[in-house]
Every structure is written in C-alpha cells, then in structure tokens.
Amino acid sequence: MTSGDSLPWPPGASTGVGSMPGEDPYAALRVVLDECPELPFLPELPARGPGAGLIGRGAALLVDLPVDLQPSGWRLVDRPGLDSGRARDLLSRDLDAAEELLADYTGPLKVQAAGPWTLAAGLELNRGDKALADLGACRDLAESLAEGLRRHVDEVGGRIPGATVLAQLDEPSLPAVLMGRVPTASGFGALPAVESQTADTVLRAVLSAADVFGLVHCCASKPPVGLLRRSGAQALSVDFALLSPHDDDAIGEAVEAGCGLMLGVMPGTDTAMSGLAATVAPVQAMWRRLGFDPAQLADAVVLAPSCGLAGASPAYARAALARCRQAARVLVEDPEGSGG
C-alpha cells in the first residue's frame, strides 16, 4: 500500500457527495466550508428544479450536444432549448458563489458531474429511446462530456486559483448498466447489458480528460470496484453500508494500488444518529480485516454521507457532515479503536 502522500487531502479529511438541501448556493457553500474544511465540495442544489438535478446538471456540461427537457425527461435535440440554458445559468451562479466565498482558499476542492453511463441511462435520444440503447451515441456522449468536464474544471481553477480541483463522476446507474437492468424508455423492457471492457474504456476517457485527480462515486449496491479502479479512478466513493466482506478483495486491491476511499457512513436522509463510536468502529473493523497498517487509515480514507443530502432537512445535512468530520478525527487520533 502507498503511504497516502499522493492523495490530495490531509489525514482525517471528510467531505460530502455533492447535493445539499435548499436553493441558496451561498448558504449551502457556507455549511460545506464550516463542516468540511479539509475537503470542501461545490454543492449541488436539486431543489431549484430539473436543471439543477444530476442529469440536467450533467447535460449542461455537454459540448455540441444540445438537450432540452421533455415531459419524459431530458432529451438530446437538434437545437438547445430554454431548459438547458437555465441549467447552465444555475451552474454559473454556483461558480459565482464559490468564487466569492473561496477567494482566499487554498487546498483541495471537489466538483461533481454525472458520469457517462449514468448520463446515457438518463438521457433520451431524439427518437425517444435511452442513449444507452446506442453504443455509438454513448461514445459521442462521453466525448462531449469529457470536453465539457475539462472546461468546467479549468473554469473552477481559474476562478479559485488556490484550489487543487478534484473531479468526481457520479455513476449510480453503472451497476444496472453492467447487469442489463436499465429500463427502456417505454418501461416495458430492459436495455442490453454493456460489457465491462466497453464501460471501462468510456469511463477512462472521461476521467482522463480533465487532467486532475479523478474519482468515481457509486452509491448503488454491488459497486463495480475493480472496474472503477481499472478505469483510472484515483479514489472510489461508495456507500459503506452496502459493502460486505465479499468486497474485501476488490477494496484491498484498490487500496494496494494507491486508490483513496471515500466511505459513506451517514445516511443521506434524516435518520436518528447513533453514538460516534458506532460510526467509526465498522470502518476500523474493515481496515483490520484488510490487514493494513492502522496508521495509514486516516490517510487513505475520507468519511462522507452515503449519498447526496438533497432529500435531507438543512439541520440534518449539517449534522451529518459534522458527524463525518468528528468521525474522521477519530481515525487520526485512535485508528485502532482502542478508545484511548
């Protein structure tokens, strides 16, 4: 295992997946800066409407692939519509807030975008089926997203020159894509499974385009950890509660290869909180099971909520991020769980 020196966050960092409740980008970012000072992220606020959700926001990054919002969802079209313009405007407002509040910030800053396979599973083609139904369209979509992500990362870096930008691709649909469980546009069938090698190649192309530290978040069950590592992800973000000892080999190989882990240890919606030890102990137990040096735990692992917090109350969202920060400090101070 690497020492963690190549990872862009300090030991004991915590962060969020991306989405937050509310509609005010300034208020959301202030919460992030308060509760995730070692690894802040650019908040996404889906409550503002479809243009601020995962697919609409991802579509806003596409280059030379116009989209518009139809009754059935976002669709690739011949000419951009008003909805795609609104999505780009919302993203620009978020960057305005970040530029103002992070003017003097130095350190890692995480931005998020829908990954190519989740976009392909969520966007419709002009003729009405999912983009996922056409592998040629999937490759075009990935190429457009790669260029859009590169431009987005460049803009964030230009607005916040002290930041070291990390690019996170959100791929909640990837397991369904690989297993052939994405429904057709009609809902009466499922689209064919995509081969692992094809998924790997497309994901690798998007990850490498931004030329920054890249990670992939997958909060679905059975995350394809090995595929994500092979695709070039430098960190893997997963729902810790959905992992099992059966995932140990893949997780261990990823850590051995120098990948960071972002483990979701807090539910994404309002839930009664148990004690701090109950949050930390399962992570320490996994690390012991994998046989790694406890002193490296806080270097390699970042704690976060299991998924976005858009569906949480503002009070819970802050409390969940605060609990992740407190738990991450325990990984520094008491990595073996001795209680000392």
ZIBEL-V623732 format. One line per field, one symbol per residue. ss: DSSP state (2 for helix, 1 for strand, 0 for the rest). phi: phi as a letter, one per 30 degrees, with the letter a starting at -180 (. if undefined). burial: 1 if it has 16 or more other ideal C-beta (glycine too) atoms within 10 Angstrom, else 0. A space follows every 50 residues. Layout:
BEGIN
ss->???
phi->???
burial->???
END
This chain:
BEGIN
ss->00000000000001000010000022222222222000011001022202 22022222220000001111001111000002222222222222222222 20000011111111022222220100000122202222222222222222 22222222200011111111000222222000100000010000022222 22222222200011111100000022222200001111122200222222 22222200011111110000000002222222222222220002222222 1111100000000222222222222222222220000000
phi->.ddjddddcdeidbabdldbdjbcdddddddeddcbddbdbddcbdddke dcdeddddddddcibdbaccedkdbdbdbdcddddddddddddddddddd dcecdbkdbccbaddddddddcccdedjddeddbdddddddddddeddde dddddddddbdddcdcccccbdddedddcicdddddicabdedcdedddd ddddddedddhbecbbcbcddhddeddddddjdcabcbdddcdbeddedd dddddedjddbccdcbedbebddddeddddedddddddddicdedceddd cccaddadcddcdeddeddddddddddddddddbddidid
burial->10010011101111111111110010111011001101111111110101 11111111111100101110000111100100110111011011101100 11001011111111111111111110000111110011111111111111 01101110010010111111111111110001001000001001000111 01111110110111111111011111111110111111110010001001 11011001111111111110000000001100110110000100011111 1111111111110001111111111011111001101000
END
